[in-house]
Structure formats: structure tokens, C-alpha cells
Amino acid sequence: MHIVLGAYLLSGAPGYRQAGVHRYAQYLLREIPNAAAHYPEAHFTALISPTAAPKDLSISNFQFSILTASRSTEHPFSRILVEQTETPRVLGELKADLYHGLGFVAPLRTPCPTVVTVFDLSFITQPQAHRPLNRVYLSLFTRWSCRRAARVIAISEWTKRDVVQHFGVAPEKIVAIPLGVDHDHFKPQPPEAIAAFKAQHGIGDHAIFYLGSLEPRKNLPRLIEAFSVLDSQSSIINLQLFVGGSPAWKYDEVFARIRQPGLEDRVRLIGRVSDEDLPKWYSACAVMAYPSLYEGFGLPPLEAMACGAPVVASNVTSLPEVVGDAGITVDPTDVRALAAALHRVLGDDALRAELRAKSLARAAQFTWQRTAERTVEVYRKVVTGDGG
């Protein structure tokens, strides 16, 4: 079987585009050759932007090919054009048996069956948090792609329920396959390395870390407000909040909150965090906060748990599926509850130690290898007609 994967959302430009969907494509393509070892007759071709460097995929397998598009797909309009006009022609030339759209959308017309991965439906459930054109495009094309697909892969049970509810897709057509974590990279760092990193970046013993794109549904203004409440009413000294991630859209309120008196030197925007430094940030801070209003999965808290970090996260959408009982979950709209949860973790050494142990055990259940294996099994069933 010849499987073609549309990985057009792989980004070669540092920024918010190198977040969840990019990481999913990166690790899925990296693990598929191993996951397909039992199917020597299978061949895979990844379609990527010429600006996404293939060397970053670490793929060296005779079953796997990389094919670059005729133009960059970093810009949305260019990506739509390539996806909808160039891809069907390429699929015909490759005599593809299946096309997998790795990010919400597949071509509306293809010479083969399709599978599409859906990360979340926040563009429908949280429309105010998205730019109008982006919202309209995703609402229409994701709906069409899901209805036409032979299978829909949802990255959580929550997203599966959303696709059923909002798109009317039959539940038996949707497979929930959780994301994974790279345990070779995201792991507890040596104490001496953490000490040096904390000294380098001025990280104290009561530091809170957030990672994610700067956009409305990430709920950063409330996290900053909760930090302000904690700072003014708690006996914990030298509190710090480090905000990692690139500006995406509608982030002006975040900057406005940080400019409040007394916060400018306590809340630090550190921008995009490199993959190399990310495990150090997770390991160096006392707690990782992730109060998002809506997530299809939530990779940052999972990566943090793999590094042994205590996590305080939202109790809504998919996040309880990820965090389980390994962290503390709270109502993300309740600022005082969020402040209280952070205070509870920061002020209790024994609780932090307990949460670190639980985090490591919970994160061990999620691997990219398992994600890839279950994905390849979806391909097999669709191509062979075994329940497909």
C-alpha cells in the first residue's frame, strides 16, 4: 500500500506555527517507519513545504520518501492552494492508495480514500478567539474533509465527541488516538544542570512556568491575574511567572496585564523556547500552569509531566484525559481557585514531590511510537477494507 501524508503544516520558521500540529507531524513521520515494520509492502510519501527542512524529520528508511511542494505552504493561502489543486494531481501520479491530511483538512477531490486528523474544534466552540477568515476556512473545510473521509483521527475523546456533535460524523468512523511525548528528550534534568540553568535565567525556587502560543483561548490574562492575587495575598516570597511561547493573535490583553504596577519585573515574557531548552524550563520551575479554556489534547502539560514537573491545569475539555490524577485541575474561569491551586503546590514540598512522581508515571503511558502504531493500523484497515 502507498500512503501519502500531507504534512504541509510542518514549519521551518520559528514561531507559533511550530506548536502542536507541527510537533504532531514531526514525530508521526519520524515514528511511522518503525511502526510499519510489519508491513514491508507499504510505502509512505510525506508532502511538505520546501521551507520545512527534511533533515529535521530524522527519517532514513527505504519505505519512506519526502516530496516537497512547488511553493512554500507556510502562508495559509499558499497552503490552501497547494492542498486543493496540486495535491490531487500528485496523488494520481503516485498511484496513492490513501491520503492522510495531518492537519484538519484533505483535498476536496482525491483519486483515493482519505484520512484526516482533527486536533480541536475551537474555531467553532470558541469563535471569538480566532481570526474571522481562519475561522470560516476551518469550519467549512474541516467539516467537508471529515464527512468525506474514510476515517477521522481525533487526538482525544473530547475532540471525537466534538466532531460527532458539530459535524454529524458517525462515532464508529472516528478513532481517538492520543498524542505522545519524546521520552528521550523530555525527561528530568540532572540537578547540577537545573542549578546552572536557574542561575543563568534568574529562576527562583517559587517560579511558575507557562508554555503555549499567545492567543485568547490559552487564558493567559486570568493566569496573570491569579499570579497577582497570589503575589499580594500569599506569604510565599519571590514569586515569579515565566511565560513561554510566541505571539499568535489577539494577544494585546496579555501585554496590558503584564504592564500593571508591580508585575512588570515579576512576570517575564521569554518568547519562543527552543526544543533544547524546553526540558530545562519544565524541570527548573516549581510548577507548570496550563489554564487553557479549550484544548484538543494539550502537549505542554504532558511534556512537563515527562520532565517530572508538578502541573496545575484546567478541568475542562481534553485536559483531564491528559493530566489524569497526576496533577491538580481547576475551573479555568475561577481566578481565585487557580491562585489557590498554585499556592497549594508552591507552599507544600511534600505535595510537589508526590506530584512529580505521579507526573512521571502518567507521562510514561503516552508515546509517539504508540501513536504511530495505531495510526498505521487505521491505514491498514482503510486500504484493505478491514472495517474500513
N, C-alpha and C positions, 0 to 999 in steps of 0.2 A: 504494500500500500504506500502511496506517495501522499504525505501530509504536508500541506503548506501553511505556515503560520504567519499571519500578518502582524508583525511586531513594529509597526510604524511609530508607536509611541515611545520606543526606545530613544532616549535623548542623549545627544552628545554635548549639550550645552548645560553647564552647571546652573541650577535654579530649581524652582518649584516643580518643573516638569520631571525632575529626577526623583520623584517621590514614589508613591505606591505602585502605580501602573508600570512605571519604568522598572522598578525593582522586581515586580512580578515577572515581566518579560525577561529580564536579565537572568534570573535564577531558573525560570522554567526552561529556557533554551539551554542553559548550562547543564541541567539535570536530565533532560529528555534522552540524550544518547544512552545514559546508564539505565534509565527506566525502560527503554525499548530494547535492551539487550536480548530479551527473549523473543524478539520479533526481527530476526536478521533480514527478512524480506522487506522490511519497512524502510522508507527513505523520507527524510524530512528536509524541507527547504524553508528558511526564515527570510521573509521580506522585510528589509529595514531601510531606514533613511541613510543616504550616503554620509550624513553627518554623525551617525551613530557608529563609533569605531568597532568593527567586529572583534578586534583584539581584546576588548573588554568582556567579551562573552566567554572566553576561555574554552572554546569548542574546538576539539580536534578529533573528529570521528568520521569514518568513511560514509556513514549513514546520513550525515548532516551537511547541508550546503547553505551558504549565505548568498543572497541575491539583493543587491541594492536597487532602490527605486531610481527613476530617471531624474528626480529632483528631491530636494530636502522635504521631509514631512514634519519638520519642527513647527512650522506655522500651520494653524488649523485649516485654512482654506486650501493650502497646498496639499495637506494630508487628505482632505476630503476628495480632492480632485484625483489624486493617485489611487486612493482606495476604491473609488467608484468607477473610474474609467480605465486605469492601467491594470489594476489587479485582475479583473475578469479575463483580459487578454492573456496575461501571464499564466493564469491557471489553466487556460486552454493549451497554451504552448507546452506547459509542464505535464500535461495529462494528469492533473491532480485528482486524487480520489476524495480529498476532503480539504476544506479550508477552515482554519481556526482564527477568528478575529480576536486578538488578545485584549482588546480594549473597547468594549461596548458595542462595536459596530462591525458588520460584514458588508461586502458589496451587495447591493440590492438584487443584482443578477449575477449568478455564477454557474459555470458548467458542472459543478459538483456540489454535494451536500456541504452544509456549513455547521460549525460550532462557534458560539460566541461566549466570551467571558464578560460577566456583568459584575462590577465592583460595588456599586450602590446606585440608588435612585434619588440621590439628594437633589438632583435638578428638578425632580417632581415634588418630593416631600419637603424640600427646603428651597423653594424657587427664589425667595428673596436673597438668598446667599450666592446666587450665580448671576453672571452677566447675561442679559437677555438673549443675544444671539447664540451663545453657548447652550443656554437652557433649551431654546427652541430646537436647535440641531439635535442635541442628545435625546430629547423627548421623542422626536419623530423617528430618528434613525435607529435608536436603541429598540424602540417598540417594534419597528418593522423587522429589524435583524432578529430579535427574539422570536417573533411569530413565524419567521421563515426558517429558522434554524432547526436542524435535526436534533440538536441538544443545546441547552443553555447551561453553562457552568457558572454558578453563583459562589462567591467566595465565603459565604456564611449562610447559615439557616435563615438569618434575618433577611438577607438580600433575596434569598429564594422566596420567602413569604411576600416580599415587596413586589417581585416580578409577577407572582401569581395574582396578587391583589390589583396591581395597577395596569398590567399588560394583558391579563386574562390568559396567560400561558398555563397549560396543564401542569400540575405539580410533578407528574411522572416524567415529564420532558426535561426537568431541571435537576441537575446534580450539584449538591453543595460540596465543594472541595476547599477546605481551609488553606490559607497561605502557610508558608513555612518560615523558618529562620535559619540562617547560616551559622551553625554552632561552632564552626572552625574560626569564625570571625567574631561573632557576638558571644563573648564568654567573660567571666570575671577576670579582671586585670590584676597583675601582681601588686601587692601592697606598695612596693617601692616605686612602681610606675605610677600608681594613683597619687602618691605623695608628691612626686615630681610634677605631675600634671596639675594638681591643685595649686601648687606653689606658682607654676607658670601662669595660670589663668586667674589667680586670686580667688579660688573657690574655698569657702569656709566650710565648717562642719555642719551647718544648717542651711545648705543650699538646695533649692528646688529646681528641677530641670524640666523644661517642656521642649518637645520637638514636633514640628509639623509646619505645613505651609500657613502663611498668614492670610486667612480668609474667614468670613463670618461664622461658618458652622463649627470652626475649631474652638469658639467660645473663649478666646483669649481675654477680652475685656473683663469677663467675670473672674477669670483666674487672677488677673492683676488686682481686681477689687478684693478678692478673697485674700490675696497676699497682703494688701493694705490693712484689712481687718486684722489679720494675724499679727502683722508687724506692730499695730497700735495697741492691741489688747492682750498680747501674749508675753510671758516672761522669758521666752526664748530669745536669746540675743544674736546679733549678727546674722539676721535672716537675709537670704539672697534669692532672687529668681532669675534664672538664665533661660532666655527664650531663643531656641534654635529653630531655623527654618527660613525659607525665602519668601518675600512678599509675593502674594498671588493676585488677589483682587479685594477691593473693599476693606482695606486694612487701616484706613485713616484713624478709626476709633482706637486701635491698639496704640498708635503713637501718641494720641491725645491723652490716653490714660497714663502712659508712662511719664508724660510731662507734668503730672500732678506733683505738687510740692512734697518733698521727702522721698519720692520714688525714683527719681532720675538716676541716683547713684546706687540704688538697691535692685532695680530691675534692669537687666542688661540684655539688649538685643545682640546676639552673637552671629546672626546671619546663617547662611548655609554651613552645615557642619560636614566636613569631609568624612568619607567612609572610614578612613584610617583613624580619625579622632573619635568617632561616634561611640565605640565601646568604652573609651576612657571617660567620656562625659556621663554615660549611663552609670559607670562604676564609681565616679568621683562624687556625684551628688547624693544627698541623703535620701531623696525621694524623687520619683518621676511622676509628674502630674499630667493627666491627659483628660480634660473635662469636655471633650467634644460633644456637640449636640447630636451628631449623626455620623455614624461610620458604617461602611460596608464590612469592615473587618477591624482594622487598627493595628498596623505593623509596629509603630513605635513602642507601645507598651509591651508587645511580645518580645521585641529586641531588647528592651530594657530588662525584662524578666530573665532573658537568657544570660544577661550580664550579672544577675543576682540583685537587681535594683528593686526596692520596695515601690509599689505602684499605687497611686490613687487615681481612679478613672471614673468615667460616667457609668451610671447604671442603666443606660438606655441603648437602644438599637443592638448592634452586634457585640459591643464591648464585653458584656458578661460572658459571652461564649469564649472570648479570648482570655480574659483575666481569671475566670472561674473563682475559686475561693482563695487564690494566691495573692490577691490584692484587696484594697478597700474600694468599694464602688459607692458613689453618691449621686444624688439628683444634681445634674449639671447646672440647673437654673437656680439652685439654692446656694447663694454665696456663703452664707454662714455655715451651712453643712459642709461645703468644700473647705472652708477655713478650719473647721473643727477636725475634719479628717486629716488634713495636713499637720495640724497641731498634734494630733494623736500620734502620728508616725514620728514626727521630728522630736517629740518630747519623751519617747519611750525606747530606750536602747534594746530592750528585750523584744519588743514588738518588731522593731526593724530587723533584728536577727531572725525572728520567726518568719517574717515576710520574705526575706532573702532566700531562705531555704525553700519555702513554698514556691517562690518565683522560678527557681532553677528546675524544680520538679515539674511544674506546669509547662514551662517552655520546652522541656525535653519531648513533650508529646507532639510538637509541631516541627516538621522537617520539610525542606523543599524536595527531597527525594520522594517522600510520600505524596506530596502534591503532584509531582511529575508522573509518578506511577499511576495514580488514579486518573490523571488526565489522559495518559496513553491508553488506559483501559476504555475510556469514553471513545477515543478514536476507533479502537478495535471494534467496539460494539456497533458504531455507526457504519463503518465501512463493510463489515461482514453481515450486518443486518441482525446481529445477535441482540435482540431487544432494542435495536436502533430504528 
